[in-house]
Amino acid sequence: MSTSVVNGSLIDRNEMQGKRVVHGKPGLVSSGGALGRLLPLLYAQTVIRADMIRTVDLGPFKHRIDDGLELRKAAFECLDILLDSPECRSQLEVPTFIAHLKSGLADHADVKAPSHLMVVKLCALDPAAVLGGVEGLVEPLEKTLLTRLKSDAVKQEVDRHEDMLRSCLRAVDALAHLPGIQACGPFQAFMRRVVLISPILERYKQVEKERVEAEGPVRVDAMDTS
């Protein structure tokens, strides 16, 4: 088996080549069964691997290094590209896609942000499929919204935290407007318990306002007046 070293770990060269193909030319994997062979490789790189996490002793401090982070970022980037490609998207099994997206929602901030964006996209592309898997997305979204900064956080950390909250709330907002979401008890409980109370409520209202402004005015003839 051909391998190469990435961040101190041995990674199968075929997997790396597959990622490059998906990233560069998604159309090449949309026919001939190539996508079906590559997806398991991509999905396998979306999970946090304990064997790729190491701790470096820096005297009085210990620093945790995740050698798999860059691979996970690349894998989710590839999934996002497939989602944007009509030829590839039609071959995706959305429930399986959502199951792996759940791990991205609970990952490092660099993985969470694109995962939030993919939730928003999926809500528009296949709302019925997302509705079927929304219950599994509640826990990682809630953990992100309930994350608290240390009292001595510097401005850069505060700004990053606020950006992450807004990113998460955009995904929540998209889920909150799925047809039939009112019948999902766990999601509605999450909204009442976390989102629709201060201090998250103020941020959520701002995200809703930004979405409405981005969508533009609603045409009268497009409104449901029944």
Secondary structure, DSSP 4 states (H G I P E B T S, - for coil): --EEEETTEEEEHHHHHHHHHHHH-GGGGSSTTHHHHHHHHHHHTSS--GGGEEEEEETTEEEEEETTHHHHHHHHHHHHHHHH-HHHHTT--HHHHHHHHHHHHTS-HHHHHHHHHHHHHHHHH-HHHHHHHGGGGHHHHHHHHH----TT--HHHHHHHHHHHHHHHHHHHHHHTSTTGGG-HHHHHHIIIIITSTTHHHHHHHHHHHHHHHH-PPPGGGS---
